[in-house]
């Protein structure tokens, strides 16, 4: 199953609701393109909702990191929302859990962006 | 009783998915629980990605082979490619502060994190990765 992305705006923050798998090939490319498109349009505060992401491989993890650094390099912020246990554990193992700002509550996540 | 099966596959993402499915079936037949199945399946997928992407570089002339074995005490998965060969000593540490924000380089690390043993063998040409998961007394031969 490939990944699906839907986009919504809440209080100046762009939320990408992701579902499915973020893996080498389709999922990673879709995520990269979606984030690039947002940054290109000047939408620099991005919240990735991973509640329905049931699988991510090393390529997908790398894509999350690349999206994070791309947003930061343009003066924006990229945060993660609602990790599944598997994704949480993978970010712990790879020491990325403390790199990302990870939130469980959407309203609190929105409020935490400094630019909005 | 030993069970063993193997595939020779094109260097494609479809092959990666096939190898991943085979690993999941082996794990489930062997009595691994959900977490162990996830870990084994992910490690095998990463090894297959490594063979297809980094080993064979999607070359249509090159194949990967994947063999799966349950010998009653361990699950042994071998994935090989026909690429230039991988020296694990040259791989950067993805947990080092200078590599933490790298967009790649975590595949072998995850394989090592999830398997009990990982062995590299140079094939001239290519690399064979052997991934081993020891079974406990509640698990069984497939």
gemmi code that builds the backbone of each chain (N, CA, C; Angstrom):
import gemmi

chains = {
    "A": [
        ("UNK", (0.858, -1.208, 0.000), (0.000, 0.000, 0.000), (0.883, 1.243, 0.000)),
        ("UNK", (0.594, 2.170, -0.881), (1.387, 3.389, -0.935), (0.867, 4.398, 0.089)),
        ("UNK", (1.480, 5.553, 0.083), (1.098, 6.557, 1.074), (0.114, 7.562, 0.479)),
        ("UNK", (-0.785, 8.042, 1.314), (-1.698, 9.107, 0.912), (-1.397, 10.334, 1.756)),
        ("UNK", (-1.504, 11.503, 1.132), (-1.262, 12.757, 1.837), (-2.443, 13.676, 1.605)),
        ("UNK", (-2.991, 14.218, 2.672), (-3.959, 15.305, 2.517), (-3.454, 16.503, 3.304)),
        ("UNK", (-3.746, 17.675, 2.782), (-3.181, 18.911, 3.325), (-4.292, 19.809, 3.849)),
        ("UNK", (-4.062, 20.407, 5.005), (-5.011, 21.403, 5.525), (-4.236, 22.492, 6.241)),
        ("UNK", (-4.869, 23.635, 6.349), (-4.262, 24.787, 7.026), (-4.997, 25.030, 8.339)),
        ("UNK", (-4.254, 25.188, 9.406), (-4.858, 25.525, 10.693), (-4.024, 26.624, 11.329)),
        ("UNK", (-4.608, 27.805, 11.419), (-3.974, 28.898, 12.148), (-2.543, 29.172, 11.666)),
        ("UNK", (-2.366, 29.184, 10.332), (-1.056, 29.525, 9.769), (-0.085, 28.364, 9.653)),
        ("UNK", (-0.494, 27.214, 10.137), (0.366, 26.026, 10.052), (-0.232, 25.064, 9.016)),
        ("UNK", (0.635, 24.508, 8.166), (0.166, 23.508, 7.204), (0.309, 22.122, 7.813)),
        ("UNK", (-0.790, 21.425, 7.883), (-0.778, 20.060, 8.418), (-0.871, 19.087, 7.254)),
        ("UNK", (0.081, 18.169, 7.190), (0.017, 17.082, 6.221), (-0.430, 15.826, 6.962)),
        ("UNK", (-1.613, 15.345, 6.632), (-2.094, 14.087, 7.208), (-1.613, 12.952, 6.316)),
        ("UNK", (-0.692, 12.157, 6.834), (-0.106, 11.073, 6.046), (-0.732, 9.751, 6.473)),
        ("UNK", (-0.943, 8.859, 5.500), (-1.406, 7.524, 5.872), (-0.766, 6.492, 4.963)),
        ("UNK", (-0.469, 5.331, 5.528), (0.160, 4.265, 4.757), (1.607, 4.068, 5.141)),
        ("UNK", (2.429, 3.805, 4.135), (3.840, 3.505, 4.361), (4.722, 4.599, 3.772)),
        ("UNK", (5.761, 4.971, 4.513), (6.775, 5.877, 3.968), (8.019, 5.031, 3.736)),
        ("UNK", (8.186, 4.575, 2.503), (9.293, 3.673, 2.189), (9.984, 4.129, 0.910)),
        ("UNK", (11.119, 3.486, 0.621), (11.862, 3.784, -0.607), (10.918, 3.698, -1.794)),
        ("UNK", (10.981, 4.703, -2.653), (10.070, 4.715, -3.787), (8.941, 5.682, -3.540)),
        ("UNK", (7.740, 5.202, -3.643), (6.604, 6.105, -3.699), (6.406, 6.963, -2.448)),
        ("UNK", (6.365, 6.358, -1.287), (6.066, 7.125, -0.072), (7.077, 8.224, 0.195)),
        ("UNK", (8.365, 7.876, 0.082), (9.412, 8.866, 0.336), (9.355, 10.000, -0.682)),
        ("UNK", (9.157, 9.631, -1.940), (9.117, 10.649, -2.995), (7.911, 11.567, -2.811)),
        ("UNK", (6.769, 10.986, -2.468), (5.569, 11.791, -2.249), (5.788, 12.801, -1.132)),
        ("UNK", (6.389, 12.342, -0.043), (6.630, 13.238, 1.082), (7.597, 14.349, 0.690)),
        ("UNK", (8.670, 13.966, -0.012), (9.664, 14.964, -0.434), (9.010, 16.022, -1.313)),
        ("UNK", (8.221, 15.578, -2.288), (7.579, 16.520, -3.207), (6.591, 17.428, -2.481)),
        ("UNK", (5.836, 16.852, -1.550), (4.845, 17.656, -0.820), (5.514, 18.742, 0.008)),
        ("UNK", (6.600, 18.394, 0.685), (7.289, 19.380, 1.524), (7.973, 20.436, 0.652)),
        ("UNK", (8.595, 19.986, -0.439), (9.236, 20.947, -1.359), (8.215, 21.950, -1.896)),
        ("UNK", (7.044, 21.438, -2.256), (6.006, 22.304, -2.818), (5.562, 23.347, -1.787)),
        ("UNK", (5.394, 22.908, -0.559), (4.980, 23.843, 0.495), (6.047, 24.910, 0.733)),
        ("UNK", (7.292, 24.469, 0.849), (8.377, 25.428, 1.100), (8.518, 26.391, -0.075)),
        ("UNK", (8.307, 25.868, -1.277), (8.379, 26.715, -2.476), (7.306, 27.781, -2.497)),
        ("UNK", (6.169, 27.476, -1.885), (5.067, 28.439, -1.835), (5.177, 29.374, -0.630)),
        ("UNK", (6.206, 29.142, 0.176), (6.383, 29.992, 1.348), (5.692, 29.485, 2.602)),
        ("UNK", (5.115, 28.294, 2.533), (4.511, 27.688, 3.735), (5.606, 26.971, 4.510)),
        ("UNK", (6.144, 27.638, 5.497), (7.354, 27.144, 6.168), (7.094, 26.472, 7.505)),
        ("UNK", (5.885, 26.577, 8.016), (5.550, 25.909, 9.275), (4.702, 24.692, 8.955)),
        ("UNK", (5.289, 23.535, 9.161), (4.686, 22.287, 8.685), (4.571, 21.287, 9.833)),
        ("UNK", (3.394, 20.699, 9.950), (3.158, 19.673, 10.958), (2.816, 18.373, 10.227)),
        ("UNK", (3.634, 17.354, 10.417), (3.380, 16.057, 9.779), (2.606, 15.176, 10.741)),
        ("UNK", (1.361, 14.890, 10.402), (0.539, 14.010, 11.230), (0.784, 12.564, 10.810)),
        ("UNK", (1.474, 11.819, 11.668), (1.881, 10.448, 11.334), (0.999, 9.397, 12.008)),
        ("UNK", (-0.173, 9.816, 12.483), (-1.038, 8.891, 13.238), (-1.397, 7.644, 12.437)),
        ("UNK", (-1.529, 7.804, 11.118), (-1.937, 6.669, 10.290), (-0.792, 6.120, 9.448)),
        ("UNK", (0.435, 6.437, 9.840), (1.598, 5.859, 9.163), (1.985, 4.590, 9.913)),
        ("UNK", (1.724, 3.454, 9.284), (1.933, 2.187, 9.990), (3.301, 1.572, 9.729)),
        ("UNK", (4.051, 2.166, 8.810), (5.364, 1.579, 8.501), (6.253, 2.647, 7.893)),
        ("UNK", (7.501, 2.648, 8.299), (8.480, 3.579, 7.740), (9.812, 2.844, 7.698)),
        ("UNK", (10.532, 2.946, 6.591), (11.838, 2.282, 6.521), (12.950, 3.325, 6.632)),
        ("UNK", (14.190, 2.899, 6.436), (15.302, 3.831, 6.630), (15.235, 4.975, 5.625)),
        ("UNK", (14.717, 4.688, 4.442), (14.554, 5.746, 3.441), (13.526, 6.774, 3.923)),
        ("UNK", (12.431, 6.288, 4.497), (11.406, 7.191, 5.027), (11.917, 8.012, 6.202)),
        ("UNK", (12.703, 7.369, 7.058), (13.303, 8.107, 8.176), (14.202, 9.221, 7.630)),
        ("UNK", (15.002, 8.862, 6.615), (15.868, 9.856, 5.994), (15.080, 11.003, 5.383)),
        ("UNK", (13.920, 10.663, 4.837), (13.082, 11.703, 4.226), (12.514, 12.645, 5.280)),
        ("UNK", (12.151, 12.102, 6.440), (11.694, 12.974, 7.538), (12.798, 13.942, 7.949)),
        ("UNK", (14.024, 13.416, 8.038), (15.155, 14.261, 8.428), (15.409, 15.335, 7.369)),
        ("UNK", (15.364, 14.934, 6.097), (15.600, 15.899, 5.022), (14.528, 16.983, 5.011)),
        ("UNK", (13.287, 16.596, 5.269), (12.197, 17.574, 5.325), (12.406, 18.535, 6.496)),
        ("UNK", (12.840, 17.985, 7.609), (13.111, 18.799, 8.803), (14.195, 19.838, 8.524)),
        ("UNK", (15.289, 19.396, 7.908), (16.394, 20.330, 7.650), (16.034, 21.330, 6.547)),
        ("UNK", (15.256, 20.870, 5.547), (14.849, 21.791, 4.472), (13.997, 22.927, 5.037)),
        ("UNK", (13.063, 22.590, 5.932), (12.213, 23.624, 6.535), (13.056, 24.579, 7.383)),
        ("UNK", (13.954, 24.003, 8.159), (14.790, 24.830, 9.038), (15.698, 25.743, 8.218)),
        ("UNK", (16.243, 25.230, 7.113), (17.133, 26.039, 6.275), (16.419, 27.230, 5.644)),
        ("UNK", (15.093, 27.119, 5.559), (14.329, 28.236, 4.994), (13.686, 29.073, 6.083)),
        ("UNK", (14.144, 28.895, 7.295), (13.635, 29.699, 8.399), (12.304, 29.228, 8.948)),
        ("UNK", (11.910, 28.020, 8.600), (10.645, 27.496, 9.101), (10.851, 26.406, 10.131)),
        ("UNK", (9.748, 25.718, 10.442), (9.805, 24.626, 11.406), (8.994, 23.458, 10.863)),
        ("UNK", (9.492, 22.251, 11.102), (8.726, 21.054, 10.769), (8.654, 20.196, 12.022)),
        ("UNK", (7.430, 19.877, 12.427), (7.228, 19.087, 13.641), (6.432, 17.833, 13.313)),
        ("UNK", (6.481, 16.871, 14.227), (5.787, 15.600, 14.035), (4.650, 15.471, 15.035)),
        ("UNK", (3.542, 14.896, 14.571), (2.353, 14.749, 15.415), (1.924, 13.284, 15.454)),
        ("UNK", (1.616, 12.799, 16.644), (0.958, 11.492, 16.858), (1.716, 10.335, 16.203)),
        ("UNK", (2.848, 10.004, 16.776), (3.609, 8.874, 16.253), (2.971, 7.554, 16.677)),
        ("UNK", (2.939, 6.585, 15.773), (2.582, 5.231, 16.187), (3.755, 4.664, 16.997)),
        ("UNK", (3.494, 3.564, 17.715), (4.552, 2.998, 18.555), (5.765, 2.589, 17.705)),
        ("UNK", (5.496, 2.007, 16.548), (6.616, 1.536, 15.716), (7.488, 2.714, 15.253)),
        ("UNK", (6.843, 3.795, 14.810), (7.616, 4.954, 14.347), (8.340, 5.599, 15.532)),
        ("UNK", (7.655, 5.686, 16.656), (8.278, 6.218, 17.883), (9.541, 5.424, 18.224)),
        ("UNK", (9.410, 4.093, 18.223), (10.550, 3.245, 18.582), (11.707, 3.424, 17.593)),
        ("UNK", (11.378, 3.547, 16.306), (12.436, 3.726, 15.309), (13.173, 5.044, 15.504)),
        ("UNK", (12.433, 6.091, 15.848), (13.084, 7.387, 16.079), (13.923, 7.342, 17.356)),
        ("UNK", (13.491, 6.549, 18.326), (14.303, 6.377, 19.542), (15.613, 5.662, 19.214)),
        ("UNK", (15.506, 4.550, 18.480), (16.692, 3.743, 18.152), (17.706, 4.572, 17.374)),
        ("UNK", (17.217, 5.411, 16.474), (18.109, 6.190, 15.611), (18.502, 7.539, 16.236)),
        ("UNK", (18.108, 7.726, 17.488), (18.427, 8.952, 18.245), (17.829, 10.208, 17.625)),
        ("UNK", (16.757, 10.034, 16.859), (16.139, 11.191, 16.209), (14.956, 11.739, 17.007)),
        ("UNK", (14.547, 10.989, 18.027), (13.367, 11.421, 18.782), (13.601, 12.782, 19.434)),
        ("UNK", (14.827, 13.024, 19.854), (15.130, 14.306, 20.497), (15.472, 15.397, 19.478)),
        ("UNK", (15.719, 14.986, 18.236), (15.974, 15.974, 17.181), (14.666, 16.636, 16.765)),
        ("UNK", (13.660, 15.808, 16.558), (12.348, 16.324, 16.157), (11.582, 16.853, 17.364)),
        ("UNK", (10.742, 17.847, 17.106), (9.767, 18.272, 18.106), (8.522, 17.418, 17.861)),
        ("UNK", (8.266, 16.493, 18.770), (7.178, 15.526, 18.596), (6.029, 15.883, 19.528)),
        ("UNK", (4.835, 15.967, 18.972), (3.649, 16.344, 19.759), (2.589, 15.244, 19.672)),
        ("UNK", (1.773, 15.166, 20.717), (0.649, 14.216, 20.720), (-0.687, 14.910, 20.514)),
        ("UNK", (-0.752, 16.208, 20.815), (-2.012, 16.935, 20.732), (-1.929, 17.985, 19.618)),
        ("UNK", (-2.882, 17.954, 18.706), (-2.798, 18.836, 17.538), (-2.861, 20.313, 17.925)),
        ("UNK", (-3.776, 20.668, 18.820), (-3.921, 22.081, 19.201), (-2.639, 22.602, 19.856)),
        ("UNK", (-2.065, 21.784, 20.721), (-0.805, 22.189, 21.358), (0.323, 22.278, 20.334)),
        ("UNK", (0.291, 21.370, 19.391), (1.316, 21.409, 18.344), (1.207, 22.696, 17.530)),
        ("UNK", (-0.009, 23.059, 17.142), (-0.220, 24.292, 16.373), (0.273, 25.500, 17.167)),
        ("UNK", (-0.084, 25.523, 18.438), (0.281, 26.671, 19.283), (1.785, 26.797, 19.497)),
        ("UNK", (2.506, 25.691, 19.299), (3.940, 25.704, 19.600), (4.783, 26.318, 18.486)),
        ("UNK", (4.200, 26.534, 17.306), (4.980, 27.126, 16.211), (5.241, 28.600, 16.518)),
        ("UNK", (6.473, 29.010, 16.357), (6.854, 30.360, 16.790), (6.494, 31.444, 15.788)),
        ("UNK", (6.277, 31.055, 14.502), (6.069, 32.090, 13.484), (4.620, 32.481, 13.270)),
        ("UNK", (3.707, 31.685, 13.747), (2.300, 31.902, 13.381), (1.705, 33.118, 14.103)),
    ],
    "B": [
        ("UNK", (13.019, -30.043, 11.898), (13.037, -30.143, 10.447), (13.455, -28.803, 9.842)),
        ("UNK", (14.334, -28.872, 8.860), (14.815, -27.652, 8.221), (13.903, -27.310, 7.041)),
        ("UNK", (13.490, -26.046, 6.982), (12.766, -25.593, 5.792), (13.561, -24.474, 5.146)),
        ("UNK", (13.598, -24.487, 3.843), (14.427, -23.503, 3.140), (13.798, -23.195, 1.787)),
        ("UNK", (13.812, -21.925, 1.420), (13.381, -21.551, 0.079), (14.172, -20.332, -0.351)),
        ("UNK", (14.277, -20.147, -1.663), (15.087, -19.035, -2.149), (14.496, -18.470, -3.441)),
        ("UNK", (14.881, -17.233, -3.727), (14.434, -16.542, -4.929), (15.642, -15.896, -5.609)),
        ("UNK", (15.585, -15.824, -6.928), (16.501, -14.973, -7.693), (15.624, -13.932, -8.385)),
        ("UNK", (15.943, -12.654, -8.160), (15.008, -11.591, -8.534), (15.718, -10.446, -9.245)),
        ("UNK", (14.931, -9.695, -10.013), (15.451, -8.488, -10.658), (15.797, -7.427, -9.604)),
        ("UNK", (16.596, -6.451, -10.043), (16.987, -5.355, -9.145), (15.919, -4.268, -9.176)),
        ("UNK", (14.808, -4.529, -8.504), (13.674, -3.607, -8.556), (13.006, -3.490, -7.188)),
        ("UNK", (12.173, -2.467, -7.065), (11.433, -2.302, -5.813), (10.386, -3.402, -5.646)),
        ("UNK", (9.873, -3.940, -6.762), (8.953, -5.079, -6.659), (9.646, -6.261, -5.973)),
        ("UNK", (10.920, -6.447, -6.294), (11.677, -7.529, -5.664), (11.824, -7.287, -4.164)),
        ("UNK", (12.075, -6.045, -3.798), (12.176, -5.697, -2.369), (10.883, -6.072, -1.657)),
        ("UNK", (9.747, -5.742, -2.288), (8.465, -6.048, -1.661), (8.238, -7.558, -1.565)),
        ("UNK", (8.680, -8.290, -2.570), (8.517, -9.752, -2.544), (9.351, -10.364, -1.417)),
        ("UNK", (10.588, -9.890, -1.282), (11.477, -10.395, -0.229), (10.894, -10.057, 1.152)),
        ("UNK", (10.347, -8.865, 1.264), (9.734, -8.444, 2.533), (8.556, -9.370, 2.889)),
        ("UNK", (7.720, -9.667, 1.891), (6.564, -10.556, 2.140), (7.025, -11.956, 2.556)),
        ("UNK", (8.071, -12.435, 1.908), (8.589, -13.770, 2.245), (9.119, -13.795, 3.673)),
        ("UNK", (9.781, -12.722, 4.069), (10.311, -12.641, 5.437), (9.176, -12.632, 6.458)),
        ("UNK", (8.118, -11.911, 6.137), (6.974, -11.850, 7.058), (6.331, -13.231, 7.206)),
        ("UNK", (6.209, -13.936, 6.096), (5.623, -15.287, 6.156), (6.498, -16.235, 6.979)),
        ("UNK", (7.815, -16.143, 6.769), (8.736, -16.994, 7.534), (8.618, -16.699, 9.027)),
        ("UNK", (8.567, -15.410, 9.364), (8.483, -15.018, 10.774), (7.197, -15.540, 11.409)),
        ("UNK", (6.098, -15.393, 10.690), (4.811, -15.819, 11.243), (4.741, -17.341, 11.376)),
        ("UNK", (5.232, -18.053, 10.372), (5.226, -19.523, 10.436), (6.122, -20.039, 11.559)),
        ("UNK", (7.129, -19.248, 11.900), (8.101, -19.686, 12.896), (7.709, -19.284, 14.308)),
        ("UNK", (6.551, -18.645, 14.452), (6.043, -18.332, 15.784), (6.571, -17.053, 16.394)),
        ("UNK", (7.177, -16.193, 15.598), (7.627, -14.909, 16.148), (6.412, -14.047, 16.495)),
        ("UNK", (6.545, -13.264, 17.565), (5.423, -12.398, 17.934), (5.403, -11.171, 17.017)),
        ("UNK", (4.440, -10.277, 17.240), (4.240, -9.160, 16.312), (5.474, -8.259, 16.239)),
        ("UNK", (6.049, -7.939, 17.395), (7.231, -7.061, 17.390), (8.418, -7.730, 16.701)),
        ("UNK", (8.625, -9.011, 17.013), (9.748, -9.732, 16.400), (9.553, -9.858, 14.888)),
        ("UNK", (8.294, -10.075, 14.495), (8.000, -10.169, 13.061), (8.292, -8.845, 12.371)),
        ("UNK", (7.868, -7.752, 12.994), (8.142, -6.424, 12.436), (9.653, -6.205, 12.288)),
        ("UNK", (10.387, -6.551, 13.336), (11.832, -6.307, 13.313), (12.532, -7.145, 12.245)),
        ("UNK", (12.174, -8.428, 12.183), (12.803, -9.292, 11.180), (12.449, -8.834, 9.770)),
        ("UNK", (11.168, -8.520, 9.579), (10.713, -8.103, 8.254), (11.412, -6.819, 7.828)),
        ("UNK", (11.540, -5.892, 8.760), (12.186, -4.624, 8.426), (13.669, -4.827, 8.109)),
        ("UNK", (14.344, -5.662, 8.909), (15.767, -5.913, 8.667), (15.972, -6.529, 7.288)),
        ("UNK", (15.114, -7.496, 6.938), (15.246, -8.158, 5.640), (14.942, -7.169, 4.517)),
        ("UNK", (13.912, -6.334, 4.714), (13.603, -5.321, 3.698), (14.807, -4.395, 3.486)),
        ("UNK", (15.417, -3.960, 4.587), (16.568, -3.054, 4.465), (17.726, -3.732, 3.724)),
        ("UNK", (17.913, -5.022, 3.990), (18.981, -5.752, 3.290), (18.670, -5.846, 1.796)),
        ("UNK", (17.403, -6.069, 1.472), (17.010, -6.152, 0.058), (17.157, -4.794, -0.626)),
        ("UNK", (16.772, -3.732, 0.073), (16.950, -2.377, -0.470), (18.435, -2.124, -0.733)),
        ("UNK", (19.250, -2.535, 0.206), (20.687, -2.349, 0.056), (21.213, -3.062, -1.200)),
        ("UNK", (20.731, -4.283, -1.396), (21.183, -5.069, -2.553), (20.724, -4.442, -3.871)),
        ("UNK", (19.472, -4.022, -3.908), (18.897, -3.476, -5.145), (19.443, -2.076, -5.439)),
        ("UNK", (19.466, -1.244, -4.425), (19.799, 0.170, -4.610), (21.305, 0.418, -4.582)),
        ("UNK", (21.951, 0.006, -3.498), (23.379, 0.309, -3.355), (24.257, -0.748, -4.034)),
        ("UNK", (23.840, -2.004, -3.995), (24.630, -3.062, -4.615), (24.510, -3.037, -6.123)),
        ("UNK", (23.314, -3.342, -6.610), (23.119, -3.465, -8.059), (22.715, -2.164, -8.742)),
        ("UNK", (22.422, -1.127, -7.978), (22.055, 0.189, -8.531), (20.957, 0.078, -9.592)),
        ("UNK", (19.975, -0.764, -9.337), (18.824, -0.980, -10.230), (19.243, -1.500, -11.610)),
        ("UNK", (20.449, -2.030, -11.745), (20.938, -2.520, -13.036), (20.081, -3.713, -13.485)),
        ("UNK", (19.396, -3.606, -14.649), (18.527, -4.713, -15.092), (19.297, -5.984, -15.433)),
        ("UNK", (20.606, -5.870, -15.628), (21.417, -7.051, -15.933), (21.831, -7.819, -14.681)),
        ("UNK", (21.640, -7.185, -13.530), (22.104, -7.811, -12.280), (20.916, -8.311, -11.460)),
        ("UNK", (21.129, -9.406, -10.762), (20.070, -10.025, -9.964), (20.408, -9.958, -8.480)),
        ("UNK", (19.375, -10.082, -7.669), (19.596, -10.334, -6.242), (19.071, -11.735, -5.936)),
        ("UNK", (19.675, -12.358, -4.954), (19.132, -13.633, -4.483), (18.791, -13.498, -3.014)),
        ("UNK", (17.731, -14.167, -2.624), (17.291, -14.134, -1.221), (16.939, -15.551, -0.822)),
        ("UNK", (17.563, -16.038, 0.249), (17.215, -17.375, 0.731), (16.764, -17.282, 2.185)),
        ("UNK", (15.812, -18.122, 2.516), (15.189, -18.093, 3.848), (15.245, -19.502, 4.420)),
        ("UNK", (15.720, -19.625, 5.650), (15.873, -20.950, 6.250), (15.465, -20.917, 7.709)),
        ("UNK", (14.717, -21.932, 8.113), (14.447, -22.174, 9.524), (15.055, -23.527, 9.852)),
        ("UNK", (16.138, -23.537, 10.640), (16.793, -24.819, 10.934), (16.366, -25.384, 12.293)),
        ("UNK", (15.304, -24.799, 12.842), (14.792, -25.300, 14.112), (15.279, -24.506, 15.311)),
        ("UNK", (16.449, -23.920, 15.201), (16.961, -23.094, 16.298), (17.170, -21.643, 15.885)),
        ("UNK", (17.249, -21.392, 14.586), (17.465, -20.027, 14.093), (16.778, -19.827, 12.751)),
        ("UNK", (16.454, -18.570, 12.490), (16.052, -18.165, 11.143), (17.275, -17.547, 10.488)),
        ("UNK", (17.597, -18.022, 9.300), (18.790, -17.544, 8.598), (18.352, -17.019, 7.229)),
        ("UNK", (18.597, -15.728, 7.008), (18.209, -15.112, 5.737), (19.469, -14.585, 5.069)),
        ("UNK", (19.663, -14.967, 3.831), (20.832, -14.496, 3.076), (20.352, -13.688, 1.882)),
        ("UNK", (20.881, -12.482, 1.746), (20.548, -11.605, 0.623), (21.852, -11.254, -0.081)),
        ("UNK", (21.906, -11.501, -1.384), (23.147, -11.171, -2.092), (22.862, -10.353, -3.338)),
        ("UNK", (23.860, -9.562, -3.717), (23.757, -8.753, -4.937), (24.981, -9.021, -5.804)),
        ("UNK", (25.048, -8.345, -6.935), (26.169, -8.507, -7.868), (26.875, -7.168, -8.094)),
        ("UNK", (26.892, -6.348, -7.048), (27.470, -5.013, -7.144), (28.964, -4.994, -6.862)),
        ("UNK", (29.446, -3.825, -6.465), (30.885, -3.633, -6.273), (31.389, -4.180, -4.943)),
        ("UNK", (30.497, -4.544, -4.067), (30.922, -5.074, -2.770), (30.870, -4.011, -1.693)),
        ("UNK", (30.398, -4.410, -0.534), (30.217, -3.471, 0.573), (31.175, -3.824, 1.709)),
        ("UNK", (31.987, -2.859, 2.091), (32.861, -3.041, 3.247), (32.198, -2.354, 4.439)),
        ("UNK", (31.670, -3.137, 5.389), (30.926, -2.524, 6.504), (31.784, -1.583, 7.354)),
        ("UNK", (33.111, -1.793, 7.298), (33.990, -0.932, 8.091), (33.981, 0.510, 7.598)),
        ("UNK", (33.560, 0.705, 6.352), (33.589, 2.055, 5.782), (32.286, 2.825, 6.050)),
        ("UNK", (31.298, 2.156, 6.644), (30.006, 2.814, 6.842), (30.073, 3.814, 7.989)),
        ("UNK", (29.590, 5.020, 7.784), (29.594, 5.996, 8.882), (28.593, 5.610, 9.963)),
        ("UNK", (28.888, 6.030, 11.194), (27.997, 5.753, 12.325), (26.826, 6.738, 12.272)),
        ("UNK", (25.597, 6.231, 12.035), (24.468, 7.165, 11.910), (24.081, 7.840, 13.224)),
        ("UNK", (24.617, 7.343, 14.345), (24.305, 7.959, 15.642), (25.314, 9.040, 16.024)),
        ("UNK", (26.397, 9.169, 15.265), (27.379, 10.214, 15.553), (26.726, 11.581, 15.327)),
        ("UNK", (27.031, 12.535, 16.185), (26.369, 13.842, 16.071), (26.453, 14.450, 14.679)),
        ("UNK", (27.596, 14.265, 14.005), (27.758, 14.869, 12.682), (26.928, 14.161, 11.604)),
        ("UNK", (26.439, 12.947, 11.921), (25.643, 12.198, 10.935), (24.159, 12.145, 11.269)),
        ("UNK", (23.800, 12.686, 12.421), (22.423, 12.534, 12.914), (21.400, 13.107, 11.940)),
        ("UNK", (21.755, 14.200, 11.263), (20.812, 14.838, 10.342), (21.047, 14.433, 8.889)),
        ("UNK", (21.754, 13.328, 8.705), (21.948, 12.831, 7.348), (20.632, 12.262, 6.808)),
        ("UNK", (20.408, 12.432, 5.512), (19.194, 11.917, 4.892), (19.275, 10.442, 4.529)),
        ("UNK", (20.413, 9.796, 4.809), (20.550, 8.371, 4.492), (21.573, 7.735, 5.427)),
        ("UNK", (21.803, 6.424, 5.237), (22.868, 5.761, 5.987), (22.422, 5.041, 7.250)),
        ("UNK", (21.116, 4.720, 7.346), (20.628, 4.048, 8.563), (20.233, 2.589, 8.334)),
        ("UNK", (20.297, 2.115, 7.098), (19.797, 0.780, 6.787), (20.555, -0.330, 7.505)),
        ("UNK", (21.874, -0.350, 7.363), (22.667, -1.406, 8.002), (22.565, -1.301, 9.526)),
        ("UNK", (22.513, -0.074, 10.028), (22.363, 0.125, 11.469), (21.070, -0.532, 11.970)),
        ("UNK", (19.976, -0.336, 11.235), (18.700, -0.927, 11.656), (18.753, -2.454, 11.564)),
        ("UNK", (19.400, -2.959, 10.519), (19.541, -4.421, 10.403), (20.262, -4.969, 11.637)),
        ("UNK", (21.354, -4.327, 12.000), (22.127, -4.794, 13.165), (21.330, -4.649, 14.461)),
        ("UNK", (20.481, -3.620, 14.521), (19.689, -3.399, 15.734), (18.640, -4.494, 15.923)),
        ("UNK", (18.141, -5.039, 14.809), (16.985, -5.931, 14.890), (17.343, -7.417, 14.803)),
        ("UNK", (18.561, -7.731, 14.383), (18.932, -9.142, 14.231), (19.916, -9.547, 15.332)),
        ("UNK", (19.978, -10.851, 15.617), (20.930, -11.344, 16.613), (22.347, -11.402, 16.050)),
        ("UNK", (22.449, -11.731, 14.767), (23.769, -11.767, 14.123), (23.629, -11.216, 12.702)),
        ("UNK", (24.639, -10.488, 12.255), (24.690, -10.005, 10.872), (26.110, -10.243, 10.352)),
        ("UNK", (26.210, -10.912, 9.224), (27.526, -11.204, 8.654), (27.600, -10.695, 7.223)),
        ("UNK", (28.746, -10.159, 6.858), (28.992, -9.674, 5.499), (30.000, -10.585, 4.826)),
        ("UNK", (29.747, -10.871, 3.557), (30.704, -11.685, 2.804), (30.851, -11.082, 1.410)),
        ("UNK", (32.084, -10.832, 1.013), (32.324, -10.330, -0.342), (32.289, -11.495, -1.321)),
        ("UNK", (31.601, -11.295, -2.460), (31.375, -12.403, -3.391), (32.186, -12.285, -4.679)),
        ("UNK", (32.721, -11.139, -4.996), (33.519, -10.964, -6.233), (32.756, -11.390, -7.478)),
        ("UNK", (31.799, -10.713, -8.014), (31.396, -9.415, -7.482), (30.209, -9.565, -6.528)),
        ("UNK", (30.013, -8.530, -5.752), (28.822, -8.475, -4.928), (29.075, -8.691, -3.451)),
        ("UNK", (27.971, -8.663, -2.730), (28.012, -8.809, -1.276), (26.880, -9.731, -0.855)),
        ("UNK", (27.162, -10.580, 0.114), (26.106, -11.393, 0.717), (25.967, -10.985, 2.177)),
        ("UNK", (24.751, -10.627, 2.536), (24.452, -10.359, 3.938), (23.731, -11.563, 4.514)),
        ("UNK", (24.186, -12.033, 5.645), (23.498, -13.118, 6.345), (22.911, -12.558, 7.633)),
        ("UNK", (21.610, -12.696, 7.750), (20.882, -12.174, 8.916), (20.376, -13.372, 9.721)),
        ("UNK", (20.662, -13.388, 11.005), (20.272, -14.536, 11.837), (19.450, -14.076, 13.033)),
        ("UNK", (18.332, -14.753, 13.220), (17.484, -14.521, 14.387), (17.362, -15.835, 15.135)),
        ("UNK", (17.823, -15.882, 16.377), (17.727, -17.109, 17.162), (16.302, -17.288, 17.668)),
        ("UNK", (15.830, -18.524, 17.603), (14.490, -18.835, 18.088), (14.566, -19.281, 19.536)),
        ("UNK", (13.541, -18.934, 20.327), (13.515, -19.460, 21.693), (12.667, -20.725, 21.722)),
        ("UNK", (12.525, -21.313, 22.905), (11.911, -22.636, 23.012), (10.437, -22.640, 22.622)),
        ("UNK", (9.791, -21.454, 22.636), (8.373, -21.411, 22.293), (8.165, -21.326, 20.788)),
        ("UNK", (9.263, -21.072, 20.083), (9.140, -20.956, 18.643), (9.594, -22.259, 18.004)),
        ("UNK", (9.327, -22.411, 16.752), (9.463, -23.743, 16.171), (9.908, -23.689, 14.725)),
        ("UNK", (10.226, -24.863, 14.230), (10.559, -24.942, 12.818), (9.294, -24.796, 11.987)),
        ("UNK", (9.437, -24.176, 10.835), (8.253, -23.900, 10.002), (7.804, -25.144, 9.265)),
    ],
}
model = gemmi.Model(1)
for chain_id, residues in chains.items():
    chain = gemmi.Chain(chain_id)
    for i, (resn, *xyz) in enumerate(residues, 1):
        res = gemmi.Residue()
        res.name, res.seqid = resn, gemmi.SeqId(i, " ")
        for name, pos in zip(("N", "CA", "C"), xyz):
            atom = gemmi.Atom()
            atom.name, atom.element = name, gemmi.Element(name[0])
            atom.pos, atom.b_iso = gemmi.Position(*pos), 0.0
            res.add_atom(atom)
        chain.add_residue(res)
    model.add_chain(chain)
structure = gemmi.Structure()
structure.add_model(model)
structure.setup_entities()
